[in-house]
Amino acid sequence: MKRTMIAFLRSAFVLFAVVLVTAPLFAHHGRGASYDNGKIETIQGTVSEWAWRNPHCALYVDVKGPDGKVVNWGFESQNVSSLSRLGMNRLSFQPGQELTIKFNPSRGGAPVGVIRKVYDIKGKELLSFGGPIDQ
């Protein structure tokens, strides 16, 4: 009886340890759950913040709607390491800078998206992910 109880407790401890170690692996969700990867939209606006942080940098842009109201949009990007390899840094986008952004929109209609391309006011490409999308 003691031997069975010890074996049970040992198995329960091992199972608990495995769950504890592997649970964080399932916490990160794919972007496809939140964003429509099959759709590309374009928006123009003014940078309010370039959040240079992990796990994903974010670009916040004020966009004036047809009714004149300004809506702050949030665009998810890559991590600091990936962006650094592309030559980006914490000063790559400045508040007040006017940009055009091509992005995958939110599936729920919220003013958020995933950056695919970013252009300056003259049309120069500043950031690009995901290959050619301009066809």
N, C-alpha and C positions, 0 to 999 in steps of 0.2 A: 504494500500500500504506500509506504514512504517513497519507494523507488518510483512509482507511478506519478506521485505528486511532484517529486523533484523533476522528473522528465517533463511533466506538463508545465511547470513553472519556467523551466529552461526554454521550452518551445515558445511560451507566451512572451518571454523576455526577448528572444531572437526576433519574433514577429514584430513586437513593439519597436525594436531598434531598426529594423528594416523600414517600417512605415515612417518612423521619425526621420530617417536619412533620405528616403526617396520622395516624401510628400512635397518638398519644395520644387521638385522637377515638374510636377503637374500644375503648379501655380501659374506659370507663364503661359498665356494663351496666344494663339496665332492671331495675326491681324485680320484674317479672313472672317473671324467671328464678329468683329466690330466694324470693319470697313468693307466697302464694295470694291473688290480688286478688279472687277470687270468693267468698271466705270471710271472715266477720267473727267474731272471738271476743272474749270479755270476760273480764277478769282484775282482781282486786283485790290491791293490795300496798302496800308502804312504799318510798318513794324512798330509794335508796342513793346515787345520783349523777345529776346533770343535767349532761351534758357539752356545754357551749356551745362548739362548734367547727365548722369547715368540713372536709369538704364537707357533712356532715350532723350536726346535733345529735343526741344520743342520751340517752334516759332509761333509767336502770337501776333496777329495782324488785325488791325481795325479796318473793317470794310463797310463802306457806306452803301446802304441798300437803296432801291428805287424810291422808297418813301422818305429818304433822307436820314433815317435812323442808322446809327453806327453800331455794328455788331462786332465783338471781338471773337475772332476765329482762332482756334488752336490747331497747329499742324505738327504731328509726330514725325520725327526723323530717325536717324540712326544713333548709335552710341558715340560717345566722345572719341573713343579709339578709332572707330571706322571713319568718322568725319575728319579727324586729324590726318589720317592717311590720304584723304582727298584734298588736303591743304586748307581745311576749314579751321577756325578757332573761335574763341568766345567773342571776338570782335568782328566776325564775318558779316553780321547783320546788326544794324544800329537803329535805335528808336528814331522814328521819323522817316526812315528810308522807304521809298515806294517800290513795291515788288509786284510781279505777276507770279502766281503759283498754280501749277498743275498738280492735282492731287486725287487720291482715291477718297471719295466722300464717306461719311458715316452711314451705316445701314439704317440707323434710327432717325436720320434727319437733323441731328445736332450740328452746330457750327464747328465741326472738327473734321480732320482728315489726315491722311498719310501723304507726305511730300513725295512727289515723283520728279518734278522739276521746278526750279526757281529762277526767275529772270529779273534783271534790273529794269529800270524805267526805259532804257534804250534798247531792250530786247536781248542783252547779253546774258547767256546762260551762266548762272552762278553755282548751281548745284543740280545734280542729276542722279536718279536711281532708276533702275529697271529697264534700261535700253531705250530704243527709239519709240516715242509715243506720239510723234507729231505728224503721222501720215494721215 
